[in-house]
Amino acid sequence: MIQVAAALEIARTEFPLPPRLWQLTEEFADQVLSLLFPHFELDVKTELPISSFSDRLGGMADLLDNIASSLKGPAVVAPNQYGLLFAESLPGIQRQLLLDAEAIRDGDPAATSLDEVILTYPGFLAIALYRVAHELHGLGLPLIPKLISAIAHRRTAIDIHPAAKIGRRFCIDHGTGVVIGETAIVGNGVKLYQGVTLGALSVQKGLAQIKRHPTLEDNVVIYANATILGGSTVVGHDTIVGGNAFVTESLPPYSFAGRNAEVRPRRSGDSEEIEFYI
């Protein structure tokens, strides 16, 4: 038994991650969510005065700095500056998320209020954690953005890479199984249903530095279980992709694409009420 323990201990030294990194990152993510929206308060019965709220904001920033200082690798900014820079970005993230929540409420007949969307919709939670992770990715913080994406994936079954670029009023309806790759670009007013994949045509490691994932222009709707692949694939604005469609070539604006590979033009005022195989 002693020999087994020694062998395991030696192997573990090859991965010198700081202790409790996952737990600390999850604690940080939960603190951020509770600062952005009261819906995520751990104790909703407590009404904290603004001075305490300021203390909580400072505690969140300190926690991020502590996590950053424990990580190895090149730092874009000083490890004790991540918290301040991230804290300054929170009002902008909050404004973005309010627009996302409004888009989900307005786009889902079953949604009755913003409170319902923020409290109960996995799509909103995934978007919220993505926007946090994306901001940290932009600050150059290593590993933590991917950990936050993994936390979102575990909680919602939605997988969004923190480097993906996603515009305003983003809506994920239902959401289970949605995958958005690293180099995907998503415009404003886009709506995705469950099982949608924005993926790469090839997963060769040598292609890591090129755009591998598709671009969705403004006001695109992608229905359930559709797959869109390729870095040069552009889905034109105001286009609708039907359920189970498999798209590897660009689609013009104002078009319908179904699973039988037929692409049809649509008028700008056309209803979405067509057969989508969902």
C-alpha positions in Angstrom: 0.0 0.0 0.0 2.9 2.4 0.8 4.4 1.8 -2.7 1.0 2.5 -4.3 0.6 5.7 -2.4 4.1 6.8 -3.3 3.5 6.2 -7.0 0.2 8.1 -6.9 1.9 11.0 -5.1 4.7 11.2 -7.6 2.2 11.2 -10.5 0.2 14.0 -8.8 3.2 16.3 -8.7 3.0 16.5 -12.5 -0.2 18.6 -12.1 0.7 21.3 -9.6 -2.7 23.1 -9.6 -3.5 25.2 -6.5 -5.7 23.4 -4.0 -9.4 23.7 -4.2 -9.2 25.5 -7.5 -12.6 24.2 -8.7 -14.4 25.0 -5.4 -12.9 28.5 -5.3 -13.8 29.2 -8.9 -17.4 28.0 -8.3 -17.6 30.2 -5.1 -16.3 33.1 -7.2 -18.9 32.5 -9.9 -21.7 32.3 -7.4 -20.6 35.5 -5.8 -20.6 37.3 -9.2 -24.1 36.0 -10.0 -25.4 37.2 -6.6 -23.9 40.6 -7.2 -25.5 40.9 -10.6 -29.0 39.8 -9.6 -30.7 39.3 -6.2 -32.3 36.1 -7.6 -29.0 34.4 -7.0 -28.6 35.5 -3.4 -27.6 32.6 -1.1 -29.9 34.1 1.6 -32.7 36.0 -0.2 -34.2 37.1 3.2 -31.2 39.4 3.9 -31.3 42.9 2.7 -27.8 44.2 2.8 -27.0 48.0 3.1 -25.0 49.5 0.3 -21.8 49.5 2.4 -22.1 45.8 2.9 -22.8 45.4 -0.8 -19.6 47.3 -1.5 -17.8 45.0 0.9 -19.1 42.0 -1.0 -17.9 43.5 -4.3 -14.5 43.9 -2.8 -14.5 40.4 -1.4 -15.3 39.0 -4.8 -12.5 41.0 -6.4 -10.1 39.8 -3.6 -11.1 36.2 -4.2 -10.4 36.6 -8.0 -7.0 38.1 -7.2 -6.2 35.2 -4.8 -7.1 32.7 -7.5 -5.1 34.5 -10.2 -2.0 34.7 -8.0 -2.1 31.0 -7.4 -2.0 30.2 -11.2 1.1 29.7 -13.2 1.5 31.0 -16.7 1.9 34.4 -18.5 -0.2 37.1 -17.0 -1.6 40.0 -19.2 -2.1 42.2 -16.1 -0.6 42.1 -12.6 -2.3 39.3 -10.6 -3.6 41.8 -8.0 -5.4 43.8 -10.7 -7.7 41.2 -12.2 -10.3 41.8 -9.4 -10.5 45.6 -9.9 -10.7 45.3 -13.7 -13.3 42.6 -13.6 -15.4 44.5 -11.0 -15.4 47.6 -13.2 -16.9 45.5 -16.0 -19.9 44.2 -14.0 -22.3 47.0 -14.8 -21.8 46.4 -18.5 -22.3 42.6 -18.0 -25.4 43.3 -16.1 -26.8 45.5 -18.9 -26.1 42.8 -21.4 -27.7 40.1 -19.3 -30.9 42.2 -18.9 -31.1 42.5 -22.6 -30.6 38.7 -22.9 -33.4 38.1 -20.3 -35.7 40.4 -22.2 -35.0 38.5 -25.4 -35.8 35.2 -23.8 -39.0 36.5 -22.2 -40.1 38.1 -25.5 -39.3 35.1 -27.6 -40.9 32.4 -25.4 -44.7 32.4 -25.1 -44.3 30.3 -21.9 -42.2 33.0 -20.2 -44.3 35.3 -18.0 -41.7 37.7 -16.5 -38.0 38.6 -16.3 -37.9 37.1 -12.8 -39.1 33.8 -14.1 -36.4 33.8 -16.8 -33.6 34.8 -14.4 -34.6 32.3 -11.7 -35.6 29.2 -13.8 -34.2 29.3 -17.3 -31.0 27.2 -17.8 -30.4 29.1 -21.0 -30.2 32.4 -19.1 -27.9 30.9 -16.5 -25.6 29.5 -19.2 -25.5 32.9 -20.9 -24.8 34.7 -17.6 -21.8 32.4 -16.8 -20.6 32.7 -20.4 -20.6 36.5 -20.2 -18.6 36.4 -17.0 -16.1 33.9 -18.5 -15.8 35.9 -21.7 -14.8 39.0 -19.8 -12.2 37.1 -17.8 -10.9 35.5 -21.1 -10.6 39.1 -22.5 -8.5 40.0 -19.4 -6.1 37.1 -20.2 -6.8 35.2 -17.0 -5.7 31.6 -17.6 -7.8 28.5 -16.9 -10.5 30.2 -14.9 -12.7 31.2 -17.9 -12.7 27.5 -19.0 -13.5 26.4 -15.4 -16.5 28.7 -15.3 -17.7 27.3 -18.7 -17.3 23.8 -17.2 -19.4 24.9 -14.2 -22.1 26.2 -16.6 -22.0 23.0 -18.6 -22.4 20.9 -15.4 -25.4 23.0 -14.2 -27.2 23.5 -17.5 -25.9 20.9 -20.1 -25.0 24.0 -22.3 -21.4 24.3 -23.5 -20.2 27.7 -24.6 -16.5 28.4 -25.1 -15.5 31.6 -23.3 -13.7 32.9 -26.4 -16.8 32.8 -28.6 -18.1 36.2 -29.5 -21.9 36.7 -28.9 -23.9 39.8 -29.4 -26.8 41.5 -27.7 -30.2 40.0 -26.9 -29.1 36.4 -27.1 -31.7 33.7 -26.5 -31.2 30.1 -25.7 -34.6 28.3 -25.4 -34.6 25.0 -23.4 -30.9 24.7 -24.2 -30.0 21.1 -23.3 -27.1 20.0 -25.6 -26.3 23.4 -27.1 -22.6 23.6 -28.1 -20.9 26.9 -29.2 -17.2 26.6 -30.2 -14.3 28.8 -29.5 -14.2 30.8 -32.7 -17.9 31.1 -33.3 -19.3 34.6 -33.9 -23.0 35.2 -33.0 -24.7 38.4 -33.9 -27.5 40.4 -32.2 -30.9 39.0 -31.7 -30.0 35.4 -32.3 -32.1 32.5 -31.0 -31.0 28.9 -30.5 -33.0 25.9 -29.4 -31.9 22.7 -27.7 -29.3 20.5 -29.3 -27.8 23.2 -31.6 -24.1 22.8 -32.5 -22.0 25.6 -33.8 -18.9 23.4 -34.5 -15.8 22.8 -36.6 -15.5 20.7 -39.7 -12.2 19.4 -38.5 -10.7 19.0 -35.1 -7.0 18.7 -36.2 -4.8 20.3 -33.6 -2.9 22.2 -36.2 -6.0 24.3 -37.0 -6.2 25.7 -33.4 -5.2 29.2 -34.5 -7.7 29.6 -37.3 -11.4 30.3 -37.3 -13.0 26.9 -37.2 -16.6 27.7 -36.1 -19.4 29.4 -38.0 -20.7 32.9 -38.0 -24.4 33.7 -37.4 -25.4 37.2 -38.4 -28.2 39.2 -36.7 -31.7 37.8 -36.0 -30.9 34.2 -37.0 -33.1 31.5 -35.6 -31.7 27.9 -35.3 -34.2 25.2 -34.4 -33.6 22.1 -32.4 -30.7 19.7 -33.1 -29.5 21.6 -36.1 -25.7 21.4 -36.7 -23.8 24.2 -38.4 -20.1 23.6 -39.1 -17.1 25.4 -40.4 -15.2 28.6 -40.0 -16.1 29.9 -43.4 -19.8 29.1 -42.9 -21.9 32.3 -42.6 -25.6 32.1 -41.9 -27.0 35.4 -43.2 -29.1 37.7 -41.2 -32.8 37.0 -40.6 -32.3 33.4 -41.8 -34.1 30.4 -40.2 -32.5 27.0 -40.0 -34.9 24.2 -39.3 -34.7 21.4 -36.8 -32.1 18.6 -37.6 -30.6 20.5 -40.4 -26.9 19.9 -41.2 -25.3 23.0 -42.7 -21.7 23.2 -43.9 -22.1 26.0 -46.5 -23.0 29.6 -46.1 -26.7 30.7 -46.3 -27.9 34.0 -47.7 -29.8 36.5 -45.7 -33.6 36.0 -45.4 -33.6 32.3 -46.2 -35.1 29.0 -44.9 -32.9 25.9 -44.6 -34.4 22.6 -43.6 -32.9 19.2 -43.0 -33.3 18.1 -46.7 -30.6 20.7 -47.7 -33.1 22.8 -49.6 -32.6 26.5 -49.1 -35.5 28.8 -50.0 -35.7 32.6 -49.8 -38.1 34.2 -47.4 -39.6 37.6 -47.3 -38.6 39.8 -44.4 -42.1 39.7 -43.0 -42.6 36.0 -43.3 -43.8 34.1 -40.2 -41.6 31.6 -38.5 -44.5 29.1 -38.4 -43.3 26.5 -40.9 -42.4 22.9 -40.5 -39.1 22.6 -38.6 -39.0 18.9 -37.6 -38.7 19.7 -33.9 
